[in-house]
């Protein structure tokens, strides 16, 4: 009997050790960004393409305050309510003591400077597709943004989701930076893919999720319930959206649909970002969306 008990205890310890290893936060190789020099002007384009201000600007900010990244915006989900943090250069309440590698680990690996998993309300599952140069350029731009001493608000998350270590297993299941659309794409469509699948993280809202919060890639960009519980986020594949490439590019510039309706809600904030991008990027996004396999609403 003692041998049986010892056997079970041994198996339990092995299982615990394996679980501890599987769920451990994993950072990027520092050589990924070694030797790269950031350019703030290019970083500003990454900033707008990534929608940083849409989440991290104060909820009361107007268009002139969008680069004051005090945080505070709430994101209600089935797993709790998450609040965007202060990511200004303030050393106490922001990220003023971070190094360039800290930002790279946050964006590309979803890991904090203290070695903890970030919740995927921060869309690092998409940002993981960014190239290292864009991350370094973004860092250079963020260094010139104004500081704020507004304290970040704690997330409202209950057990078991409050145990961040479990996110290590979630990442193993759902955080994969491979391209979603793997058909042959033109150079313009590839640029659009980078902006949609990576920087712009469009699939985080426009794709449905499974019960564990992982994106259902079989219905990529095929629409999803609104996490707020109000309505749905539309299907933007050609299975439901019959706009031309020109229509899409114009919408991303002016916010006007072909029917002369205008963007509202959070999409209006997205348009504020995409309107600041070069026309070639809006054209690339449109070209990519027309190449995405159609998803039917039926």
C-alpha positions, 0 to 999 in steps of 0.5 A: 500500500505504501508503494502505491501511495508513493507512486500516486504522490510521485505522479502528482509531483510530476504532473505539478512540475509539468503543469508549472513548466507548461504555464510558465511565462515565456519571453522573447529572445533579446536578440530579436531587437538587439541592434535595432534603432527606433524611428519615432516618425515610423513609430507613430504610424505603428501607434495609430495602426495598432489602435493604442489610443482607442484603448489607452486614452482616457475615456473622457479624452477628445481628439486632441488628448488621444496621445495622453494614454492614462488608461481607464477604459473598461472592457466587460467580458464573460471572464470579468471586467478589464481596465486599460492601464496607464502606459504613459512615461510616468515612472510610478503610474505608467511605464516610465521605468520600462526598457525597450525589451519590456515593451517587446515582451509585452507586445510579442509575448504578453508578459509583464516586466515582472514576469507575469502573464497579461490577460488577453484583453490586451490583444498580444495574440494579434500583436505577436505577428508584429515585426521587431522593427515596428516594436522598436519604432513604437517604443521610440514614439512612446518615449516622446508622449506626455506623462500622466500620474493617473493610477491604473485601475485594477481588473475586476476578475474573480477566481479562477480567472484571477490566477494568471498562471493559468494563462500559460495554458491558454496561450499554449492553446490559442496564442499562435502568431502564424498567418491566418490566411495562407493562400497566395497573396499579392504584395499589397494583400500581404501588407493588408494582412499584416495590418489586419491580422497583426497591428490592427488586430481586427479579428479580436472583435470581428471573429467569434470565440469559443467558450474559453475565449480563443478565436474561432479561426474557421470563421475568421472575420465572420462577425461576433456577439458584442461583448457588451451584450448590445448587438453584434460586430459585423461579418466583414468577409465577402460572405456578407460585405459586398463593398468594393475595395474602394468602398472599404478604403473610403470607409477607413478614411472618412467613416462613410459607408457606400450608403452614406451612413457613418461609422459609430461606436467603437468603429468610429474610434477605429476610423480615427486611427485608420484615417491617419494611415497612408492611403496605401495602407487603407488600400492594402487593408481593403485588398486583403479583406477581399482575399479573406475566405468568405464566411456566410451569416447563415 
